[in-house]
């Protein structure tokens, strides 16, 4: 927790927040706060700044906040990800949020187990919980948008062409692919398959839609590692 | 499992292996093998190649193997990592093995909980299990060496100077640091702190020993993501 994420509902005055939920326990554990201590805060979808501890009890902490800085710049990326299994989904949502991804499409693929679509992790409050943790980790405030697309073909045929307009569209695929292009701060759409990869039909459909297949070397990485590796290869620091 | 890792003890003849343990169940689950099917195999610390299914029972699989290719090149990297908590340690060992790290030093640091040093995950057979999984994931055979260093100061003062000789020595540190240098295929020593980072004293000791502090942008990442990001920024595909 490198930033305390604030919500409009935390405010009891224009510059004062009271926090008494999960975040309060995190704050106590990580910062062991004392009166007048300054903590890094940020308003959800707003600016970041400092919160000064003005009151502290066993149940809550009160901060006087100044919000005066922009959050870190987002990655100019739309990430299209075959729905991972629930445990991995949680981690992946946190990871890509902490790395600055703001548009996430979770899509179906032949190797996505049907049961994954009924996990409670996909419920909005549960998705948001992971996104908040990612923002708090990275010191960011801009909530990503998560879109669910349960049918591969209509998504690729009807929706993707507009989505990838004016972006470099890439699909991570370890076979018969070009080497990952150099880091550039340009609009990018990246598709990443499930564990075991997209099947040939899916890769072809993506290529027909305008995606180029790229690889990141002879080693096959798990999705949870492949995504951070791809993002760091595609964008400069 | 993108490669079936073979051990000398699997061989019942010069070119024949019988597998009946954890790997047998993985093979059944992932490949649903049939007679004459070819599977990618590799001998621990040896070459990689193909195994042809010659016998299949409920308890074991027999493969006739040809080993004729070199495994992927290792990263020219020594990774020095503050000991993560046990669950993260498992994942991190798998991750860095799958990415080609061959020298791993797990060290103490002020923010490493003392209890972490007594986890069963650090027992040799348990460490090896994670390393094997990493090799199987990546299609590699060269087992990394894992070194445990329970005392920070003697390690940094007495051992590090020789370790970092002829390498670029870098410590990942988000504050007062230079931007991560460009990818280069050269000998590198990289130190990564615990969650919460090295304390200033530790960063100073590392800098005194010849390490340069580097950062990977304004976002603070969890160790499990920071390591893949650093490795992909420091080395070309």
Interface residues (C-beta under 8 A of the other chain):
Chain A: X2 X72 X94 X95 X98 X99 X100 X137 X138 X139 X140 X179 X180 X215 X216 X217 X218 X219 X220 X221 X222 X224 X225 X228 X229 X231 X232 X233 X237
Chain B: X2 X72 X94 X95 X98 X99 X100 X137 X138 X139 X140 X179 X180 X215 X216 X217 X218 X219 X220 X221 X222 X224 X225 X228 X229 X231 X232 X233 X237
